[in-house]
Amino acid sequence: MKKRTKIAFKQAILVTIFLMTALVVISVLSYEKPREINYNRISKDVIRYQPIVEDYAEEYGVSEYVDVLLAMMMQESGGRGNDPMQSSESYCGQVGCIDDPELSIKQGVYYFSETLEAADGDLELAIQSYNFGKGFINYVREQSKSYSQEIAINFSQEMYENAPDQSIYSCLREEAKQYNACYGDIYYVRSVMAYKEGVSLE
C-alpha cells in the first residue's frame, strides 16, 4: 500500500513539473516582443514618436499602417515641431492651431484612418488625400478612376486655378511649377512611399 502511495506521489510530482514546464513554454512562445524599427531614411525625431503612433493606430484600426504613418510624418515635418503630422488643417480648418505633438499625432492618425476608409482601402489614394484633403477622393471617384500621378496633377491644377487667392500656395517643387500645379504636393505619395521603404517593422 505504501509502495503504491509513493508511486502515486511521484506521478503527481511529475505531472506537476510537466504542467509547470508547459506553462513556462507557452508563456515564452506567446510573449509578443515589442516591435522595433530598423530605419534607413527615417529620422530619430520621427522614431521617438513610434509608441504614440502605434497607440493611436490601434485605437483607430490602422495598426498595419504604422510604417506608412511614420513615413508620412517624415515627409510632413521630419518629426520636428509641435505639429509633427501637420494635421492642424484637418483639425480646425487652418494652419497652426495644434501646438501639442501628441494631439497632432492623434489627429493625423485619425484623419488617415478616415481617408483610408473613404478610399475603400486604396492606400495611395488615402495617402494623397491626407495631403489634398478628402475632396480628392470624390474627384477621383467622379471620374471612375483610381489614384494615379496624372490625376493628382490634374486635381492640383484645377484647385490652384480656381483658388480665390493663389498667393497662399507656393510651388515648392520645380516639377509642380512646370505643370502650374501648386495646390498641395503632387508628389506626396511618391515621397511617402520612398520613406516607407526605409522603415522595417519587426
C-alpha positions as CSV (number, residue, x, y, z in Angstrom):
1,M,0.0,0.0,0.0
2,K,2.8,2.3,1.0
3,K,4.6,1.5,-2.3
4,R,1.5,2.4,-4.3
5,T,1.2,5.7,-2.4
6,K,4.8,6.5,-3.1
7,I,4.3,5.8,-6.8
8,A,1.2,7.9,-7.0
9,F,3.0,10.7,-5.1
10,K,5.9,10.6,-7.6
11,Q,3.5,10.6,-10.5
12,A,1.7,13.6,-9.1
13,I,5.0,15.4,-8.8
14,L,6.0,14.5,-12.4
15,V,2.6,15.7,-13.7
16,T,3.0,19.0,-11.7
17,I,6.5,19.5,-13.1
18,F,5.3,18.8,-16.6
19,L,2.4,21.2,-16.3
20,M,4.6,24.0,-14.9
21,T,7.1,23.4,-17.7
22,A,4.4,23.5,-20.3
23,L,3.1,26.8,-18.8
24,V,6.5,28.3,-19.0
25,V,7.0,27.3,-22.6
26,I,3.6,28.6,-23.6
27,S,4.3,31.9,-21.8
28,V,7.6,32.3,-23.7
29,L,6.1,31.4,-27.0
30,S,3.1,33.7,-26.5
31,Y,5.3,36.7,-25.5
32,E,5.0,39.4,-28.1
33,K,8.2,41.2,-28.4
34,P,7.7,45.0,-28.8
35,R,8.1,46.0,-32.4
36,E,11.3,47.7,-33.2
37,I,12.1,49.7,-36.2
38,N,15.0,49.3,-38.5
39,Y,15.2,52.5,-40.4
40,N,17.2,53.8,-43.2
41,R,15.9,57.3,-44.1
42,I,13.6,57.8,-41.1
43,S,14.9,60.3,-38.6
44,K,15.3,59.7,-34.9
45,D,13.0,62.6,-34.3
46,V,10.2,60.5,-36.0
47,I,11.2,57.2,-34.4
48,R,10.8,58.6,-30.9
49,Y,7.1,59.0,-31.7
50,Q,6.6,55.4,-32.7
51,P,4.9,54.3,-29.4
52,I,2.4,57.1,-29.6
53,V,1.7,56.4,-33.3
54,E,1.2,52.7,-32.5
55,D,-1.2,53.5,-29.7
56,Y,-3.5,55.7,-31.8
57,A,-3.1,53.4,-34.9
58,E,-4.6,50.6,-32.7
59,E,-7.3,52.9,-31.4
60,Y,-8.4,53.9,-34.9
61,G,-8.0,50.5,-36.5
62,V,-4.9,51.1,-38.7
63,S,-2.2,49.2,-36.8
64,E,-0.9,47.6,-40.0
65,Y,-0.1,51.1,-41.4
66,V,2.3,52.3,-38.7
67,D,5.2,52.3,-41.2
68,V,3.1,54.4,-43.5
69,L,2.2,56.8,-40.8
70,L,5.9,57.2,-39.7
71,A,6.8,57.8,-43.4
72,M,4.1,60.4,-43.6
73,M,5.4,62.2,-40.5
74,M,8.8,62.1,-42.1
75,Q,7.5,63.8,-45.2
76,E,5.4,66.3,-43.2
77,S,8.0,67.5,-40.7
78,G,10.8,65.1,-40.2
79,G,9.4,64.7,-36.6
80,R,10.2,68.3,-35.7
81,G,8.0,71.0,-34.2
82,N,4.8,70.8,-32.2
83,D,2.7,69.6,-35.1
84,P,4.7,66.7,-36.5
85,M,1.9,65.3,-38.5
86,Q,0.9,68.8,-39.8
87,S,-2.7,67.9,-39.0
88,S,-3.9,71.3,-37.9
89,E,-5.9,72.0,-41.0
90,S,-7.9,68.7,-40.7
91,Y,-8.4,69.5,-37.0
92,C,-9.6,73.1,-37.1
93,G,-9.5,74.2,-40.7
94,Q,-6.4,76.4,-40.5
95,V,-2.7,76.0,-40.2
96,G,-1.0,76.3,-36.8
97,C,-3.9,75.6,-34.3
98,I,-2.2,72.5,-32.9
99,D,0.8,73.0,-30.7
100,D,1.0,69.6,-29.0
101,P,2.8,66.7,-30.7
102,E,0.5,64.1,-29.2
103,L,-2.6,65.9,-30.3
104,S,-1.0,66.3,-33.8
105,I,-0.4,62.5,-34.0
106,K,-3.8,61.6,-32.7
107,Q,-5.5,63.9,-35.2
108,G,-3.1,62.7,-38.0
109,V,-3.7,59.0,-37.4
110,Y,-7.5,59.6,-37.1
111,Y,-7.6,61.6,-40.3
112,F,-5.6,59.0,-42.1
113,S,-8.0,56.3,-40.9
114,E,-10.8,58.4,-42.3
115,T,-9.2,58.9,-45.7
116,L,-8.4,55.2,-45.9
117,E,-12.0,54.2,-45.2
118,A,-13.3,56.8,-47.7
119,A,-10.9,55.5,-50.3
120,D,-12.1,51.9,-49.8
121,G,-8.6,50.8,-48.7
122,D,-6.8,52.3,-51.7
123,L,-3.6,53.2,-49.9
124,E,-2.1,55.6,-52.4
125,L,-5.4,57.4,-52.8
126,A,-5.7,57.7,-49.0
127,I,-2.1,59.0,-48.6
128,Q,-2.6,61.6,-51.3
129,S,-5.9,62.6,-49.8
130,Y,-4.1,63.2,-46.5
131,N,-2.3,66.0,-48.3
132,F,-5.0,67.2,-50.7
133,G,-8.0,66.7,-48.4
134,K,-10.8,64.2,-48.8
135,G,-12.3,66.1,-51.6
136,F,-9.6,64.5,-53.8
137,I,-11.3,61.1,-53.2
138,N,-14.6,62.4,-54.5
139,Y,-12.8,63.9,-57.5
140,V,-11.2,60.6,-58.4
141,R,-14.5,58.6,-57.9
142,E,-16.4,61.1,-60.0
143,Q,-14.1,60.2,-62.9
144,S,-14.4,56.5,-62.2
145,K,-10.7,56.2,-61.7
146,S,-8.2,55.2,-59.1
147,Y,-5.2,57.1,-57.9
148,S,-2.5,57.9,-60.4
149,Q,0.1,60.6,-60.7
150,E,-1.7,62.1,-63.6
151,I,-5.0,62.6,-61.7
152,A,-3.1,64.1,-58.8
153,I,-1.6,66.7,-61.1
154,N,-5.0,67.4,-62.7
155,F,-6.6,67.9,-59.3
156,S,-3.8,70.2,-58.1
157,Q,-4.0,72.3,-61.4
158,E,-7.8,72.7,-61.1
159,M,-7.7,73.6,-57.4
160,Y,-4.9,76.1,-57.9
161,E,-6.5,77.6,-61.0
162,N,-9.8,78.1,-59.1
163,A,-8.3,79.3,-55.8
164,P,-9.6,82.7,-54.8
165,D,-6.1,83.7,-53.6
166,Q,-3.3,81.8,-55.4
167,S,-0.7,83.7,-53.3
168,I,-1.4,81.4,-50.3
169,Y,0.1,78.5,-52.3
170,S,3.7,78.1,-53.1
171,C,5.2,75.7,-55.6
172,L,7.9,74.1,-53.6
173,R,8.8,71.6,-56.3
174,E,10.1,72.7,-59.7
175,E,8.1,69.9,-61.3
176,A,4.9,71.4,-59.9
177,K,5.8,74.8,-61.3
178,Q,6.0,73.5,-64.8
179,Y,2.6,71.9,-64.5
180,N,1.2,75.0,-62.7
181,A,0.0,72.5,-60.1
182,C,0.8,74.4,-56.9
183,Y,-2.1,73.1,-54.7
184,G,-0.7,70.6,-52.2
185,D,2.1,68.3,-53.1
186,I,1.5,66.4,-56.3
187,Y,4.4,64.0,-55.5
188,Y,3.3,63.4,-51.9
189,V,2.6,59.7,-52.5
190,R,6.0,59.2,-54.2
191,S,7.8,60.8,-51.3
192,V,5.9,58.9,-48.6
193,M,6.4,55.6,-50.3
194,A,10.1,56.2,-50.7
195,Y,10.4,56.9,-46.9
196,K,8.2,53.8,-46.2
197,E,10.9,51.7,-48.0
198,G,13.2,52.9,-45.3
199,V,11.0,51.5,-42.5
200,S,11.0,47.9,-41.4
201,L,8.8,46.9,-38.5
202,E,10.0,43.8,-36.7
